[in-house]
Amino acid sequence: MLKMALFFAVIAIIAALFGFTGVAAGAAAIAKVLFFIFVVLCVVFLVIGFVVAKKVVD
């Protein structure tokens, strides 16, 4: 999912350089949403990992 966020961020940058503001804004919005979904999932799995590791060690 992080690859898709980076992909849309690159599309937004390229579109902005060519002056396609509507396309750039759309691609940037998609990249932002995908990035925040990735961050939330990362935090959730990090917490789950700590909980499971604590139970396994005990």
C-alpha positions as CSV (number, residue, x, y, z in Angstrom):
1,M,0.0,0.0,0.0
2,L,2.9,2.3,0.7
3,K,4.1,1.7,-2.9
4,M,0.7,2.9,-4.2
5,A,0.9,6.0,-2.1
6,L,4.3,6.8,-3.4
7,F,3.1,6.1,-7.0
8,F,0.3,8.6,-6.6
9,A,2.6,11.1,-5.0
10,V,4.9,10.9,-8.0
11,I,2.0,11.2,-10.4
12,A,0.9,14.3,-8.5
13,I,4.3,15.9,-8.7
14,I,4.6,15.2,-12.4
15,A,1.2,16.5,-13.1
16,A,1.9,19.6,-11.1
17,L,5.0,20.2,-13.2
18,F,3.0,20.1,-16.4
19,G,0.3,22.3,-14.9
20,F,-2.5,19.8,-14.6
21,T,-3.8,21.1,-11.3
22,G,-7.0,19.0,-11.2
23,V,-5.1,15.8,-11.9
24,A,-2.3,16.7,-9.4
25,A,-4.8,17.5,-6.7
26,G,-6.7,14.2,-7.2
27,A,-3.5,12.1,-7.2
28,A,-2.2,14.0,-4.1
29,A,-5.4,13.3,-2.3
30,I,-5.3,9.6,-3.1
31,A,-1.7,9.4,-2.0
32,K,-2.5,11.1,1.2
33,V,-5.4,8.8,2.0
34,L,-3.3,5.7,1.2
35,F,-0.4,7.0,3.3
36,F,-2.6,7.5,6.4
37,I,-4.2,4.1,6.0
38,F,-0.7,2.6,5.8
39,V,0.4,4.5,9.0
40,V,-2.8,3.4,10.9
41,L,-2.3,-0.3,9.9
42,C,1.4,-0.1,10.8
43,V,0.6,1.2,14.3
44,V,-2.2,-1.4,14.8
45,F,0.1,-4.3,13.8
46,L,2.9,-2.9,16.0
47,V,0.6,-2.8,19.0
48,I,-0.7,-6.4,18.2
49,G,2.9,-7.5,17.9
50,F,3.9,-6.1,21.3
51,V,0.8,-7.7,22.9
52,V,1.4,-11.1,21.4
53,A,5.1,-11.0,22.2
54,K,4.4,-10.1,25.8
55,K,2.0,-13.1,26.1
56,V,4.5,-15.5,24.5
57,V,7.4,-14.4,26.8
58,D,5.3,-14.7,29.9
